[in-house]
Amino acid sequence: MLLRLLAALVTLLLISGCATQPKPVQDKPSIQTIAIISATTPATYTLENVSAVQFLIPLAATANYLDSKEKAKTFNEKFGPQASPLGARFTEDVAKSLRAYGYDVKILNDVSRTAAEPDKVDHKSVLTSADAVLHLRFTNIGLFSSRSSSDYVPRVNALGQLFVNTKGKATYLYDEDMYYGADAKNGRSSSIIADARFAYPSFAAVMDSIDGVRQAFETGASEISQRMSMQIHNAIK
């Protein structure tokens, strides 16, 4: 009887040990070379003012929308001709940061794009000898004034997607949105709080500070490039 109990105990322990064995981790692909699909500079920049009054008076929402639309038009007319080539600068900053991590990086210049949607790229069709492809794009760049503050603050949002093409299928190793300024949330790795010097107390202050706004956008893009490059490196190392 004792022998049977001991045998049953051994069997139970063996089964328990097998059940708790960790599943084998699938090896990550070795990434040494990265080809970048460059971000494009926005054709227009957003400017939005959300007034607290519009949540109390329905008609105020329409008036506020039209006001924001007109201000955005005025801002773009003045800022647009003086805007820096932000897409190229952002791309170069990311490439530089990734090279500092030891990757061999090249920027693809022959990717098929359309004038209407230059950032819409069929990832499965990208041909390159690189181990992985990184597609960079801005999803929003502009200024935003929330209902809790009259200040206009920079909004620089960008997306990075690192993928490998295998048998006609794109597999993503990194796919993250990054936020600088207006949409950033404290404590989140995807968020970067904007420098307080880039807060403009009124639309008139914005129009009087075009050089400062340009610097705010450039700073946001640069900060994102550093954070995104670090995250990409951590995702594939």
Stockholm file with secondary structure:
# STOCKHOLM 1.0

chainA/1-237         MLLRLLAALVTLLLISGCATQPKPVQDKPSIQTIAIISATTPATYTLENVSAVQFLIPLAATANYLDSKEKAKTFNEKFGPQASPLGARFTEDVAKSLRAYGYDVKILNDVSRTAAEPDKVDHKSVLTSADAVLHLRFTNIGLFSSRSSSDYVPRVNALGQLFVNTKGKATYLYDEDMYYGADAKNGRSSSIIADARFAYPSFAAVMDSIDGVRQAFETGASEISQRMSMQIHNAIK
#=GR chainA/1-237 SS CHHHHHHHHHHHHHHHHHHTSCCCCCCCCCCCEEEEECCCCCSSCEEEECCGGGGTCHHHHHHHHHHHHHHHHHHHHHHGGGCCCHHHHHHHHHHHHHHHTTCEEEEESCCCCCSSCTTCCCGGGCCCSSSEEEEEEEEEEEEEECTTCSCBEEEEEEEEEEEEEETTEEEEEEEEEEEEETTCCTTCTTEECCCGGGCBSSHHHHHTCHHHHHHHHHHHHHHHHHHHHHHHHHHHC
#=GC SS_cons         CHHHHHHHHHHHHHHHHHHTSCCCCCCCCCCCEEEEECCCCCSSCEEEECCGGGGTCHHHHHHHHHHHHHHHHHHHHHHGGGCCCHHHHHHHHHHHHHHHTTCEEEEESCCCCCSSCTTCCCGGGCCCSSSEEEEEEEEEEEEEECTTCSCBEEEEEEEEEEEEEETTEEEEEEEEEEEEETTCCTTCTTEECCCGGGCBSSHHHHHTCHHHHHHHHHHHHHHHHHHHHHHHHHHHC
//
